[in-house]
Amino acid sequence: MVTKKKMTLTTKVLIGMALGILAGLAINFAGLNAEGTFVGDNIVNGLFLIIGKMFVTALKMLVVPLVFFSLISGVLGIGDINVLGKVGAKSFVLYMLTTAIAIAVAITIAAVIGIGEGAHLTSTAAFTGKEAPPLSAVLIDIIPGNVVNAMALGKMLQLIFFSILLGISILMVGKKAEPVVKLIEIGNEIMMNMVNIIMAVAPYAVFALIAKALANLGLGLLADLAGYVIVLVAALMIHLFVTLMAILKLFSGMSPKTFLKKMKDTQVFAFSTSSSNATIPVTLRTVTERLGVDNSVASFTVPFGATINMDGTAIMQGVATVFIANAYGVDLGITGYLTVIMMSVLASIGTAGVPGVGLIMLSMVFTQVGLPVEGIGLILGVDRLLDMIRTAVNVSGDATVSVIVAKSEKKFDPEVYNDPTAGNLTSDDVHIDPKIEEELAEVVDLLHEKK
């Protein structure tokens, strides 16, 4: 008897993405997305909006408890404060290195092609530069004055700091903390199961998110800024498929082809949500269960990377700087471009966790090198679509660094990495096992009898 092979989550998500692109473009080209139309009001900005927002909100709901339990569990798993310090230092250096390389490559490509030269563009949108917090304020703000408030507001650096401190404190208590350790481990397992449940509806949510984005934005607006868009997308793809994969191979020796295959669904999630933070549950699951990184490393590198790793944003800044400089006839020279690279790397730390971080960082860079901040208005129209691609590149960078750090600390399972089926999620993974259900019912009954 031949058993029917179940479709994996990755396949379903890719199908949802493809159908979403087709549906969104069809609606846009047919003009059905216009305000006042049935499709525009009830389908695009009604049904698609509701499904998409509910899914993204559900992912965000998981971020704080998942990072909290996972990171404490990771600290306990490492068990050595010195090793924890090495994991943090390696992660930070690699994230800064990839960001610097990203913007350098972007500037080089954009400058060689000469995008924006001779352009006489007029801004289609107003933009007012926002003031970024100074680096000193960001460093001070890492320590939460109120842990509950930090959790409620989703302040990732504060949550990371508190979770690591709590994990270290539990280690210091020793054997007496065994019940707490068990509670943390169980809590972590529970949260990963919640991720599986929410991911089961992902294909439908991805369809809705992408269909809505393309139905409203379409592709027509890309024509006026074709040079900027093509160069930016090319730079992002070069960084993803060449730079990051070369770094992965050089520092870990693992197969880039396997990495990219296993990252497909995470990249689609990132593309759909345009948020590295919202994608943390998916990235963490992929890195641990699909790529073989031990939770003790991934629980730190993934949320840390989602906060400070901005390769995609850095590439956008490099291309945008060259584009606006050429469009306004400003010659930045080598010194100006080196300043842009340095500013972007520093800004990726200084603006960590700040909403609208990409445009804040870009306004900071423009101010530093003497470009008109209002020039950002030229690219605002296409920024939403390009932000989707940037986020996919960002999460890929997070996973790359996670694999490298884990391999260097011997917290990595190459068998899981090389197993094509490892961590594959099917509909069976979100079913409740009747035996487990009976066992839990018996435990609950015993507890009631004791009372």
URQUI-V852613 format. One record per pair of residues at least 12 apart in sequence whose C-alpha atoms are under 6 Angstrom apart, sorted by the first residue. I is the first residue (numbers start at 1). GAP is how many residues later the second one is. D is the distance in whole Angstrom. If there is no record, write none. Layout:
# URQUI-V852613
i gap d
I GAP D
I GAP D
This chain:
# URQUI-V852613
i gap d
8 417 6
8 418 5
9 416 5
9 417 6
10 255 5
12 191 6
13 190 4
16 187 5
16 190 6
16 191 5
17 189 6
17 190 5
20 187 4
20 190 5
20 191 4
21 190 6
23 188 6
24 187 4
24 190 5
24 191 4
25 189 6
25 190 6
27 188 6
28 187 5
28 190 6
44 168 5
48 160 5
48 164 6
51 154 6
52 153 5
52 156 6
52 157 5
59 219 6
60 218 5
66 125 6
68 95 6
69 115 6
69 119 5
70 118 5
70 229 5
71 228 5
72 91 6
72 95 5
74 221 6
74 222 3
74 225 6
75 92 6
77 219 5
78 218 6
95 214 6
99 212 5
102 209 6
102 213 6
103 211 5
103 212 5
103 215 5
106 129 6
106 209 5
106 212 5
106 213 6
107 211 5
107 212 6
110 209 6
115 112 6
115 208 5
116 207 5
116 210 5
116 211 5
117 209 5
117 210 6
119 208 5
123 254 5
123 255 5
124 254 6
125 252 5
126 251 5
127 247 5
127 250 5
129 234 5
130 230 6
135 215 5
138 212 6
142 15 6
142 16 5
143 15 6
144 14 5
197 233 6
206 66 6
209 63 6
210 62 6
252 152 5
266 17 6
267 125 5
270 121 6
270 122 5
271 117 4
271 118 6
271 121 5
274 114 5
274 117 6
276 30 5
277 29 6
289 134 5
290 132 5
290 133 5
291 126 4
292 120 6
292 121 5
292 124 5
292 125 5
293 113 6
293 119 5
294 117 5
294 118 6
297 109 6
298 104 6
301 101 6
302 96 6
305 93 5
307 45 6
307 46 6
308 40 6
308 41 6
308 44 5
310 84 6
311 83 6
312 78 4
312 81 6
312 82 6
313 45 6
317 45 6
